[in-house]
Amino acid sequence: MAHEHDHHDHDHDDHDHDHDDHDHGDDHDHDESPEARAEFERDLIRRHALAQVRQYPDVALRMKAKEVTEFDDDLVELAERMEHLMADAQGVGLAATQVGLLQRVFVFEHDEEGTKTVVNPSIVDRSGETETDSEGCLSLEGILVPVERNVKVTLEGLDASGGEVKLTLEGMNARVVQHELDHLDGILILDRTDDEHRKEALGLLRPQPALR
């Protein structure tokens, strides 16, 4: 899941190649403040990370992930890789299907406890109360649509070492894990929003013709 402000980062052409970022030119380098340079470097890191995240309409995003049965070093390495990728992409959640692996694993940024890995996750309890708010997605660059979610959920699963995980989550934390669990079932925010916003989003996601 992407930070909600991510869509503001894409007023420029989303299809620019990475080398287009160097349009600043060396003659402007001496005019850049340290803050501007740091922001430029963060953007480069983010673009590199997003290049490793499957983008709509990649078929992996529509496939249902399988239960994890082996808790080994490979799983730990996958979780660590996903955590770093999520951070570099400036996201708050990332599912294994988004990196092309059909395993029931996701990572998310708990706003109080830091990064969490959840393997074979399931929501065992949901509040009756729901709330509609805007959601973005690292696999749907530049898209922000309203999605209705349960305000409070109880999530159970395992960590990358096979230890039990049980989390009662509210607000943004609850929204993020519902978003990531959807990914593991091949469900996208496009499926959860209303017809008007879906149509608008699909229009933005349609490949743009290349200028010759």
C-alpha positions as CSV (number, residue, x, y, z in Angstrom):
1,M,0.0,0.0,0.0
2,A,1.2,3.5,-0.8
3,H,1.2,6.6,1.3
4,E,-1.8,8.7,0.4
5,H,0.3,11.6,-0.7
6,D,2.1,9.5,-3.3
7,H,-0.3,10.5,-6.1
8,H,1.0,14.1,-5.8
9,D,4.4,12.9,-6.8
10,H,3.2,11.9,-10.3
11,D,2.1,15.2,-11.8
12,H,4.9,14.6,-14.3
13,D,4.8,11.8,-16.9
14,D,4.8,8.4,-15.0
15,H,6.3,6.8,-18.0
16,D,9.6,8.8,-18.0
17,H,12.7,6.7,-17.9
18,D,15.0,6.9,-15.0
19,H,17.6,8.7,-17.0
20,D,15.1,11.6,-17.5
21,D,15.6,12.4,-13.9
22,H,19.0,13.8,-14.8
23,D,17.6,16.7,-16.7
24,H,18.8,18.9,-13.9
25,G,22.2,18.9,-15.5
26,D,25.6,19.5,-13.9
27,D,25.4,23.2,-14.3
28,H,22.6,23.3,-11.8
29,D,24.2,21.1,-9.2
30,H,25.8,24.0,-7.4
31,D,22.5,25.7,-7.0
32,E,20.8,22.8,-5.2
33,S,20.3,23.0,-1.5
34,P,21.2,19.9,0.6
35,E,17.4,19.4,1.2
36,A,16.7,19.4,-2.6
37,R,19.5,17.0,-3.3
38,A,18.4,14.6,-0.5
39,E,14.8,14.7,-1.9
40,F,16.2,14.0,-5.4
41,E,18.1,11.0,-4.2
42,R,15.1,9.7,-2.3
43,D,13.1,9.9,-5.5
44,L,15.7,8.0,-7.4
45,I,15.7,5.3,-4.7
46,R,11.9,5.2,-4.8
47,R,11.8,4.8,-8.6
48,H,14.4,2.0,-8.4
49,A,12.3,0.2,-5.8
50,L,9.1,0.6,-7.7
51,A,10.8,-0.9,-10.8
52,Q,11.0,-4.1,-8.7
53,V,7.3,-4.0,-7.8
54,R,4.8,-5.6,-10.2
55,Q,2.6,-3.0,-11.9
56,Y,-1.0,-3.3,-13.1
57,P,-2.0,-5.2,-15.2
58,D,0.7,-7.8,-14.3
59,V,-1.0,-11.2,-14.1
60,A,0.6,-11.9,-10.7
61,L,-1.5,-9.2,-9.1
62,R,-4.7,-11.2,-10.0
63,M,-3.4,-14.6,-8.7
64,K,-4.2,-16.1,-5.3
65,A,-1.2,-16.8,-3.2
66,K,-0.6,-20.2,-1.6
67,E,-0.1,-21.0,2.1
68,V,3.6,-21.1,3.3
69,T,4.6,-24.5,4.5
70,E,8.4,-24.1,4.9
71,F,9.8,-21.7,7.4
72,D,13.4,-21.5,6.4
73,D,16.2,-19.0,5.6
74,D,14.6,-18.3,2.2
75,L,11.5,-17.1,3.9
76,V,13.5,-14.9,6.3
77,E,15.4,-13.4,3.3
78,L,12.2,-12.8,1.4
79,A,10.7,-10.9,4.4
80,E,13.8,-8.8,4.8
81,R,13.9,-8.0,1.1
82,M,10.2,-7.0,1.1
83,E,10.8,-4.8,4.2
84,H,13.6,-3.0,2.5
85,L,11.7,-2.7,-0.8
86,M,8.6,-1.3,1.0
87,A,10.8,1.3,2.8
88,D,12.7,2.3,-0.3
89,A,9.4,2.7,-2.3
90,Q,8.0,4.8,0.6
91,G,5.1,2.5,1.1
92,V,3.3,1.3,4.2
93,G,2.6,-2.3,3.0
94,L,3.8,-4.8,0.5
95,A,2.5,-8.3,-0.4
96,A,4.6,-11.1,-1.9
97,T,2.4,-11.2,-5.0
98,Q,3.6,-7.6,-5.7
99,V,7.1,-9.0,-6.2
100,G,5.8,-11.9,-8.3
101,L,5.8,-14.6,-5.6
102,L,2.6,-16.5,-4.9
103,Q,3.2,-16.9,-1.2
104,R,0.9,-15.8,1.6
105,V,3.3,-13.2,3.1
106,F,3.0,-9.5,3.5
107,V,4.9,-6.8,5.4
108,F,3.5,-3.6,6.7
109,E,4.5,-0.5,8.7
110,H,2.7,-0.5,12.1
111,D,2.5,3.2,13.0
112,E,3.6,2.5,16.6
113,E,5.5,-0.8,16.6
114,G,7.5,-0.5,13.3
115,T,7.7,-3.0,10.5
116,K,5.8,-6.3,10.8
117,T,6.0,-9.5,8.7
118,V,2.9,-11.7,8.6
119,V,2.9,-15.1,7.1
120,N,-0.4,-17.0,6.3
121,P,-2.4,-14.1,7.6
122,S,-6.1,-14.2,8.4
123,I,-8.5,-11.7,9.8
124,V,-10.4,-13.5,12.6
125,D,-12.6,-10.6,13.8
126,R,-13.9,-7.4,12.2
127,S,-15.7,-4.5,13.7
128,G,-19.2,-3.7,12.5
129,E,-18.2,-0.1,11.9
130,T,-16.7,0.7,8.5
131,E,-15.1,3.9,7.1
132,T,-14.4,5.0,3.6
133,D,-11.1,6.7,2.9
134,S,-8.6,7.2,0.1
135,E,-6.1,4.4,-0.7
136,G,-3.1,4.2,-3.0
137,C,-1.1,1.2,-4.1
138,L,2.5,0.6,-5.0
139,S,1.3,-1.5,-7.9
140,L,-1.0,1.2,-9.2
141,E,1.2,4.2,-9.7
142,G,-0.4,7.5,-9.3
143,I,-3.9,6.1,-8.4
144,L,-5.9,7.1,-5.3
145,V,-9.4,5.9,-4.8
146,P,-12.0,5.7,-2.0
147,V,-12.2,2.3,-0.3
148,E,-14.5,1.2,2.5
149,R,-12.8,-0.9,5.2
150,N,-13.6,-2.2,8.7
151,V,-12.4,0.3,11.3
152,K,-11.0,-2.4,13.6
153,V,-9.7,-6.0,12.9
154,T,-7.9,-8.8,14.6
155,L,-5.2,-10.3,12.5
156,E,-3.6,-13.7,13.2
157,G,-0.7,-15.4,11.4
158,L,2.9,-16.3,11.9
159,D,6.2,-14.4,11.6
160,A,9.0,-15.4,9.3
161,S,10.4,-17.8,11.9
162,G,7.1,-19.5,12.5
163,G,6.2,-17.7,15.7
164,E,2.6,-16.8,16.4
165,V,1.4,-13.3,15.5
166,K,-1.9,-11.8,16.8
167,L,-2.6,-8.1,16.4
168,T,-5.7,-6.1,17.1
169,L,-5.5,-3.1,14.8
170,E,-7.5,0.1,14.3
171,G,-7.6,3.0,11.9
172,M,-4.8,3.1,9.4
173,N,-3.1,-0.1,10.6
174,A,-6.4,-2.0,10.1
175,R,-6.8,-0.4,6.6
176,V,-3.3,-1.4,5.6
177,V,-3.6,-5.1,6.6
178,Q,-7.0,-5.4,4.8
179,H,-5.4,-3.9,1.7
180,E,-2.4,-6.4,1.8
181,L,-4.6,-9.4,2.6
182,D,-6.6,-8.5,-0.5
183,H,-3.4,-8.6,-2.6
184,L,-2.9,-12.2,-1.5
185,D,-6.3,-13.0,-2.8
186,G,-5.8,-11.2,-6.2
187,I,-8.0,-8.3,-5.2
188,L,-7.1,-4.7,-5.9
189,I,-8.4,-1.4,-4.8
190,L,-9.9,-1.1,-8.2
191,D,-12.3,-3.9,-7.2
192,R,-13.2,-2.2,-3.9
193,T,-14.0,1.4,-5.1
194,D,-17.1,2.8,-6.8
195,D,-17.7,2.7,-10.6
196,E,-16.9,6.3,-11.2
197,H,-13.5,6.2,-9.5
198,R,-12.7,2.8,-11.1
199,K,-13.4,4.2,-14.5
200,E,-11.3,7.2,-13.9
201,A,-8.4,5.1,-12.5
202,L,-8.5,2.7,-15.4
203,G,-8.3,5.7,-17.8
204,L,-5.1,6.8,-16.0
205,L,-3.6,3.3,-16.0
206,R,-4.2,2.7,-19.7
207,P,-0.8,2.6,-21.5
208,Q,0.0,6.0,-23.1
209,P,1.1,6.1,-26.7
210,A,4.8,6.7,-27.2
211,L,5.7,9.9,-29.0
212,R,8.0,9.4,-31.9
